[in-house]
């Protein structure tokens, strides 16, 4: 790598099998990082970034036996890696992991009320709700059934969708809620019977597929 003037994105993992051998306990992981620190620091010029691995299959921070609910242990791993490569970035897999580790406990919550314009679908004419588009087969305006007001949307195989800009600072939680009623359906609700959100952060990273499922 030195000779070819290329850099690597480095991640360590204990297993590449889902449901395979458990990752070690925190004390063992931190010992291993300490043992690696000299090599990592000496070769920082060949490292673009170090990913916070070690936890779960492929070091992807899921499916862990010892770190499933151990935020303190995960913070310790990130801190040890930062100490080992002080001149390089340590990447955390998803924004939700970062918020879980470092957002202030009990931080303010920014609710969706007031941010989703025409959330009750009252505005619009004919078959359209102002500001809303359709996904797949889209939606139909229903004038006979509503929770409040005089209109709702009926969905058979699709969704009503829109983009919402929320200028929330780091540490804020965003809560999305809504109402739905199944009519003429039998059996269990499908897996995607929900409010679905793809989230784009100000640093151009994404959190895909967040779902608040209807009961």
Short mmCIF file of the C-alpha atoms (twelve columns), coordinates in Angstrom:
data_MODEL
# 
_entry.id   MODEL 
# 
loop_
_atom_site.group_PDB 
_atom_site.id 
_atom_site.type_symbol 
_atom_site.label_atom_id 
_atom_site.label_alt_id 
_atom_site.label_comp_id 
_atom_site.label_asym_id 
_atom_site.label_seq_id 
_atom_site.Cartn_x 
_atom_site.Cartn_y 
_atom_site.Cartn_z 
_atom_site.pdbx_PDB_model_num 
ATOM 1   C CA . UNK A 1   0.000   0.000   0.000  1 
ATOM 2   C CA . UNK A 2   2.811   2.402   0.814  1 
ATOM 3   C CA . UNK A 3   4.544   1.608   -2.468 1 
ATOM 4   C CA . UNK A 4   1.361   2.058   -4.494 1 
ATOM 5   C CA . UNK A 5   0.331   5.222   -2.623 1 
ATOM 6   C CA . UNK A 6   -3.150  3.916   -1.757 1 
ATOM 7   C CA . UNK A 7   -5.094  4.036   1.478  1 
ATOM 8   C CA . UNK A 8   -7.499  1.594   3.093  1 
ATOM 9   C CA . UNK A 9   -10.712 1.794   5.080  1 
ATOM 10  C CA . UNK A 10  -10.048 -0.626  7.904  1 
ATOM 11  C CA . UNK A 11  -12.524 -2.655  9.919  1 
ATOM 12  C CA . UNK A 12  -11.874 -5.555  12.296 1 
ATOM 13  C CA . UNK A 13  -14.311 -8.407  12.896 1 
ATOM 14  C CA . UNK A 14  -14.244 -11.654 14.832 1 
ATOM 15  C CA . UNK A 15  -16.636 -13.557 12.574 1 
ATOM 16  C CA . UNK A 16  -18.100 -13.357 9.090  1 
ATOM 17  C CA . UNK A 17  -20.987 -15.701 9.860  1 
ATOM 18  C CA . UNK A 18  -24.410 -14.540 11.013 1 
ATOM 19  C CA . UNK A 19  -25.193 -16.418 14.220 1 
ATOM 20  C CA . UNK A 20  -21.624 -17.737 14.407 1 
ATOM 21  C CA . UNK A 21  -19.162 -17.509 17.265 1 
ATOM 22  C CA . UNK A 22  -19.924 -14.729 19.736 1 
ATOM 23  C CA . UNK A 23  -17.723 -11.668 19.821 1 
ATOM 24  C CA . UNK A 24  -15.516 -11.407 22.941 1 
ATOM 25  C CA . UNK A 25  -16.433 -9.406  26.022 1 
ATOM 26  C CA . UNK A 26  -15.432 -5.749  26.264 1 
ATOM 27  C CA . UNK A 27  -12.221 -6.297  28.211 1 
ATOM 28  C CA . UNK A 28  -10.884 -8.694  25.555 1 
ATOM 29  C CA . UNK A 29  -11.813 -6.369  22.673 1 
ATOM 30  C CA . UNK A 30  -10.074 -3.432  24.368 1 
ATOM 31  C CA . UNK A 31  -6.971  -5.573  24.955 1 
ATOM 32  C CA . UNK A 32  -6.880  -6.460  21.260 1 
ATOM 33  C CA . UNK A 33  -7.208  -2.793  20.251 1 
ATOM 34  C CA . UNK A 34  -4.365  -1.947  22.611 1 
ATOM 35  C CA . UNK A 35  -2.230  -4.657  20.999 1 
ATOM 36  C CA . UNK A 36  -3.023  -3.260  17.544 1 
ATOM 37  C CA . UNK A 37  -2.499  0.389   18.444 1 
ATOM 38  C CA . UNK A 38  1.230   0.488   17.729 1 
ATOM 39  C CA . UNK A 39  0.803   -0.949  14.235 1 
ATOM 40  C CA . UNK A 40  -2.153  1.306   13.487 1 
ATOM 41  C CA . UNK A 41  -0.434  4.486   14.615 1 
ATOM 42  C CA . UNK A 42  2.750   3.660   12.715 1 
ATOM 43  C CA . UNK A 43  0.775   3.138   9.492  1 
ATOM 44  C CA . UNK A 44  -1.706  5.984   9.674  1 
ATOM 45  C CA . UNK A 45  -0.424  7.339   6.361  1 
ATOM 46  C CA . UNK A 46  -1.869  4.228   4.665  1 
ATOM 47  C CA . UNK A 47  -5.231  4.439   6.477  1 
ATOM 48  C CA . UNK A 48  -8.064  6.621   5.198  1 
ATOM 49  C CA . UNK A 49  -10.377 5.776   8.095  1 
ATOM 50  C CA . UNK A 50  -10.942 3.088   10.699 1 
ATOM 51  C CA . UNK A 51  -14.469 1.782   11.086 1 
ATOM 52  C CA . UNK A 52  -15.740 0.987   14.568 1 
ATOM 53  C CA . UNK A 53  -15.980 -2.754  14.029 1 
ATOM 54  C CA . UNK A 54  -15.258 -5.670  16.399 1 
ATOM 55  C CA . UNK A 55  -18.961 -5.973  17.358 1 
ATOM 56  C CA . UNK A 56  -21.185 -8.578  15.682 1 
ATOM 57  C CA . UNK A 57  -20.776 -10.439 12.368 1 
ATOM 58  C CA . UNK A 58  -18.469 -8.624  9.926  1 
ATOM 59  C CA . UNK A 59  -17.947 -5.998  12.639 1 
ATOM 60  C CA . UNK A 60  -21.220 -4.380  11.524 1 
ATOM 61  C CA . UNK A 61  -22.575 -3.674  15.024 1 
ATOM 62  C CA . UNK A 62  -25.589 -5.978  14.847 1 
ATOM 63  C CA . UNK A 63  -26.287 -9.519  16.034 1 
ATOM 64  C CA . UNK A 64  -23.871 -9.220  18.956 1 
ATOM 65  C CA . UNK A 65  -24.093 -11.503 21.967 1 
ATOM 66  C CA . UNK A 66  -22.076 -9.264  24.296 1 
ATOM 67  C CA . UNK A 67  -22.823 -5.730  23.072 1 
ATOM 68  C CA . UNK A 68  -26.522 -5.836  22.184 1 
ATOM 69  C CA . UNK A 69  -27.484 -3.395  24.968 1 
ATOM 70  C CA . UNK A 70  -24.017 -2.283  26.061 1 
ATOM 71  C CA . UNK A 71  -23.726 1.329   24.939 1 
ATOM 72  C CA . UNK A 72  -20.883 1.945   27.366 1 
ATOM 73  C CA . UNK A 73  -18.936 -0.936  25.845 1 
ATOM 74  C CA . UNK A 74  -19.462 0.413   22.332 1 
ATOM 75  C CA . UNK A 75  -18.364 3.891   23.442 1 
ATOM 76  C CA . UNK A 76  -15.230 2.351   24.929 1 
ATOM 77  C CA . UNK A 77  -14.400 0.653   21.612 1 
ATOM 78  C CA . UNK A 78  -14.772 3.924   19.696 1 
ATOM 79  C CA . UNK A 79  -12.669 5.764   22.274 1 
ATOM 80  C CA . UNK A 80  -9.906  3.158   22.133 1 
ATOM 81  C CA . UNK A 81  -9.801  3.355   18.329 1 
ATOM 82  C CA . UNK A 82  -9.634  7.153   18.430 1 
ATOM 83  C CA . UNK A 83  -6.661  6.865   20.780 1 
ATOM 84  C CA . UNK A 84  -5.016  4.316   18.480 1 
ATOM 85  C CA . UNK A 85  -5.307  6.490   15.331 1 
ATOM 86  C CA . UNK A 86  -5.339  10.085  16.599 1 
ATOM 87  C CA . UNK A 87  -4.787  11.510  13.111 1 
ATOM 88  C CA . UNK A 88  -7.562  9.550   11.404 1 
ATOM 89  C CA . UNK A 89  -11.350 9.406   11.420 1 
ATOM 90  C CA . UNK A 90  -13.181 6.600   13.193 1 
ATOM 91  C CA . UNK A 91  -16.411 5.855   11.361 1 
ATOM 92  C CA . UNK A 92  -19.546 4.708   13.196 1 
ATOM 93  C CA . UNK A 93  -21.784 2.548   11.030 1 
ATOM 94  C CA . UNK A 94  -25.051 4.520   11.094 1 
ATOM 95  C CA . UNK A 95  -26.253 7.915   12.350 1 
ATOM 96  C CA . UNK A 96  -28.641 6.107   14.707 1 
ATOM 97  C CA . UNK A 97  -25.689 4.350   16.363 1 
ATOM 98  C CA . UNK A 98  -23.921 7.685   16.812 1 
ATOM 99  C CA . UNK A 99  -27.007 9.298   18.320 1 
ATOM 100 C CA . UNK A 100 -27.505 6.358   20.679 1 
ATOM 101 C CA . UNK A 101 -23.896 6.632   21.866 1 
ATOM 102 C CA . UNK A 102 -23.479 10.368  22.202 1 
ATOM 103 C CA . UNK A 103 -26.796 12.218  22.160 1 
ATOM 104 C CA . UNK A 104 -27.646 13.763  25.505 1 
ATOM 105 C CA . UNK A 105 -29.933 11.556  27.564 1 
ATOM 106 C CA . UNK A 106 -33.430 12.929  27.657 1 
ATOM 107 C CA . UNK A 107 -32.673 15.380  24.844 1 
ATOM 108 C CA . UNK A 108 -35.428 17.539  23.379 1 
ATOM 109 C CA . UNK A 109 -37.954 15.964  21.069 1 
ATOM 110 C CA . UNK A 110 -39.084 17.722  17.920 1 
ATOM 111 C CA . UNK A 111 -42.502 16.413  17.011 1 
ATOM 112 C CA . UNK A 112 -43.875 16.300  13.485 1 
ATOM 113 C CA . UNK A 113 -46.859 18.506  14.355 1 
ATOM 114 C CA . UNK A 114 -46.517 21.757  12.443 1 
ATOM 115 C CA . UNK A 115 -43.839 20.384  10.113 1 
ATOM 116 C CA . UNK A 116 -46.002 18.203  7.849  1 
ATOM 117 C CA . UNK A 117 -48.181 20.629  5.949  1 
ATOM 118 C CA . UNK A 118 -51.643 19.330  5.085  1 
ATOM 119 C CA . UNK A 119 -51.122 16.285  7.284  1 
ATOM 120 C CA . UNK A 120 -54.871 15.710  7.397  1 
ATOM 121 C CA . UNK A 121 -55.246 15.840  3.575  1 
ATOM 122 C CA . UNK A 122 -57.932 18.525  3.903  1 
ATOM 123 C CA . UNK A 123 -56.384 20.835  1.316  1 
ATOM 124 C CA . UNK A 124 -56.691 19.998  -2.350 1 
ATOM 125 C CA . UNK A 125 -59.300 19.451  -4.983 1 
ATOM 126 C CA . UNK A 126 -60.701 16.453  -6.784 1 
ATOM 127 C CA . UNK A 127 -58.437 13.434  -6.448 1 
ATOM 128 C CA . UNK A 128 -55.391 15.312  -5.137 1 
ATOM 129 C CA . UNK A 129 -54.160 16.362  -1.707 1 
ATOM 130 C CA . UNK A 130 -52.010 19.479  -1.903 1 
ATOM 131 C CA . UNK A 131 -48.319 18.711  -1.349 1 
ATOM 132 C CA . UNK A 132 -48.722 14.929  -1.517 1 
ATOM 133 C CA . UNK A 133 -47.541 12.599  -4.256 1 
ATOM 134 C CA . UNK A 134 -48.184 8.918   -4.811 1 
ATOM 135 C CA . UNK A 135 -46.022 5.830   -4.413 1 
ATOM 136 C CA . UNK A 136 -46.738 2.734   -6.547 1 
ATOM 137 C CA . UNK A 137 -50.540 2.787   -7.037 1 
ATOM 138 C CA . UNK A 138 -50.753 5.945   -4.965 1 
ATOM 139 C CA . UNK A 139 -53.846 6.955   -3.040 1 
ATOM 140 C CA . UNK A 140 -57.445 8.037   -3.487 1 
ATOM 141 C CA . UNK A 141 -59.238 10.817  -1.639 1 
ATOM 142 C CA . UNK A 142 -62.002 9.478   0.614  1 
ATOM 143 C CA . UNK A 143 -64.819 11.908  1.462  1 
ATOM 144 C CA . UNK A 144 -66.875 9.373   3.419  1 
ATOM 145 C CA . UNK A 145 -64.443 8.321   6.157  1 
ATOM 146 C CA . UNK A 146 -62.091 10.531  8.172  1 
ATOM 147 C CA . UNK A 147 -60.672 10.789  11.659 1 
ATOM 148 C CA . UNK A 148 -60.969 14.564  11.786 1 
ATOM 149 C CA . UNK A 149 -62.176 17.026  9.195  1 
ATOM 150 C CA . UNK A 150 -63.872 15.803  6.049  1 
ATOM 151 C CA . UNK A 151 -61.188 13.985  4.047  1 
ATOM 152 C CA . UNK A 152 -58.736 11.101  4.306  1 
ATOM 153 C CA . UNK A 153 -56.730 9.028   1.861  1 
ATOM 154 C CA . UNK A 154 -57.461 5.429   0.916  1 
ATOM 155 C CA . UNK A 155 -54.546 3.186   -0.051 1 
ATOM 156 C CA . UNK A 156 -54.791 -0.289  -1.591 1 
ATOM 157 C CA . UNK A 157 -51.346 -0.997  -2.986 1 
ATOM 158 C CA . UNK A 158 -49.194 2.050   -2.525 1 
ATOM 159 C CA . UNK A 159 -48.872 5.144   -0.369 1 
ATOM 160 C CA . UNK A 160 -49.165 8.888   -0.134 1 
ATOM 161 C CA . UNK A 161 -45.728 10.469  0.132  1 
ATOM 162 C CA . UNK A 162 -44.056 13.828  0.595  1 
ATOM 163 C CA . UNK A 163 -40.747 15.388  1.621  1 
ATOM 164 C CA . UNK A 164 -40.457 17.245  4.913  1 
ATOM 165 C CA . UNK A 165 -37.523 19.489  5.870  1 
ATOM 166 C CA . UNK A 166 -36.838 19.581  9.612  1 
ATOM 167 C CA . UNK A 167 -34.009 21.796  10.843 1 
ATOM 168 C CA . UNK A 168 -33.232 19.900  14.034 1 
ATOM 169 C CA . UNK A 169 -29.884 20.183  15.785 1 
ATOM 170 C CA . UNK A 170 -27.750 17.248  16.883 1 
ATOM 171 C CA . UNK A 171 -29.266 15.418  19.828 1 
ATOM 172 C CA . UNK A 172 -32.882 16.067  18.847 1 
ATOM 173 C CA . UNK A 173 -35.262 13.190  18.372 1 
ATOM 174 C CA . UNK A 174 -37.887 13.351  15.659 1 
ATOM 175 C CA . UNK A 175 -41.154 11.579  16.370 1 
ATOM 176 C CA . UNK A 176 -43.512 10.774  13.517 1 
ATOM 177 C CA . UNK A 177 -47.050 9.607   14.215 1 
ATOM 178 C CA . UNK A 178 -50.321 9.154   12.396 1 
ATOM 179 C CA . UNK A 179 -53.573 7.228   12.213 1 
ATOM 180 C CA . UNK A 180 -54.830 4.437   9.964  1 
ATOM 181 C CA . UNK A 181 -57.720 1.995   9.776  1 
ATOM 182 C CA . UNK A 182 -57.805 -1.329  7.936  1 
ATOM 183 C CA . UNK A 183 -61.082 -1.977  6.162  1 
ATOM 184 C CA . UNK A 184 -62.091 -5.289  4.602  1 
ATOM 185 C CA . UNK A 185 -58.746 -6.939  5.389  1 
ATOM 186 C CA . UNK A 186 -58.278 -10.271 7.129  1 
ATOM 187 C CA . UNK A 187 -55.315 -11.894 8.827  1 
ATOM 188 C CA . UNK A 188 -52.186 -10.224 10.078 1 
ATOM 189 C CA . UNK A 189 -51.260 -6.781  8.776  1 
ATOM 190 C CA . UNK A 190 -48.519 -6.785  6.118  1 
ATOM 191 C CA . UNK A 191 -45.011 -5.953  7.245  1 
ATOM 192 C CA . UNK A 192 -45.068 -2.535  5.558  1 
ATOM 193 C CA . UNK A 193 -48.389 -1.336  6.981  1 
ATOM 194 C CA . UNK A 194 -46.755 1.684   8.529  1 
ATOM 195 C CA . UNK A 195 -45.545 5.239   8.307  1 
ATOM 196 C CA . UNK A 196 -42.287 4.833   6.415  1 
ATOM 197 C CA . UNK A 197 -39.439 7.351   6.353  1 
ATOM 198 C CA . UNK A 198 -36.113 7.596   4.542  1 
ATOM 199 C CA . UNK A 199 -34.047 10.185  6.412  1 
ATOM 200 C CA . UNK A 200 -31.335 12.369  4.891  1 
ATOM 201 C CA . UNK A 201 -29.010 14.173  7.309  1 
ATOM 202 C CA . UNK A 202 -27.293 17.500  6.732  1 
ATOM 203 C CA . UNK A 203 -23.950 15.733  6.176  1 
ATOM 204 C CA . UNK A 204 -25.497 13.850  3.204  1 
ATOM 205 C CA . UNK A 205 -25.671 10.537  5.040  1 
ATOM 206 C CA . UNK A 206 -28.888 8.518   5.140  1 
ATOM 207 C CA . UNK A 207 -30.965 6.421   7.491  1 
ATOM 208 C CA . UNK A 208 -33.139 4.246   5.309  1 
ATOM 209 C CA . UNK A 209 -36.345 2.380   6.026  1 
ATOM 210 C CA . UNK A 210 -37.555 3.748   9.358  1 
ATOM 211 C CA . UNK A 211 -41.037 2.418   10.036 1 
ATOM 212 C CA . UNK A 212 -43.649 3.262   12.643 1 
ATOM 213 C CA . UNK A 213 -45.941 0.267   12.237 1 
ATOM 214 C CA . UNK A 214 -49.657 0.524   12.734 1 
ATOM 215 C CA . UNK A 215 -51.034 -1.919  15.278 1 
# 
